[in-house]
């Protein structure tokens, strides 16, 4: 039992490190935060799909902390937070909350109403990206909306800004997931088919 816990911990640590490394490989970076990466969300999602929400959320929270530290190191976001309140709002709803929510990607894996386990995984992936978007949308309205172009409301600005980079980041992520789940070796590694018995 102890060896299994150590194995799970080591695997989660490797996946969090991989997610962080991929988050540094930015294909495009937005001026007020947010970027398009090489499927940086996927390693965290795979942890949740394989081990469930509890371990997924724990790993995702650690990843969210690395994102805060990365933003601090780059120094291109937090200087725009003019008060302690906006700084806290930014830390929580642009970093800690949205990236921790990625740990819920396995939420549908035991849902037997959907026969194909990969469809359950895709549904979880889509769901957490939507939740991440909603979290970013809050700060987009509350903080970053003041930089909206003339004539554009802060709600529309937040929707377009966050939806723009996140939708492309998601498409890369889901495309890589589809390719990976076609490989039997990957399916076995993620233990995707162990949930097939939950099907009706």
ABEGO torsion letter per residue (X at the ends): XAAAAAAAAAAAAAAAAAAAAAAABBABBBAAEEBBBBGAAAAAAAAAAAAEAAAAAAAAAAAAAAAAAAAAAAGAAAAABABAAAAAAAAAAAAAAAAAAAAAAAAAAABAABABAAAAAAAAAAAAAAAAAAAAAAAAAAAAAAABBBGBBAAAAAAAAAAAAAAAAAAAAAAAAAAAAABAAAAAAAGAAAAAAABX
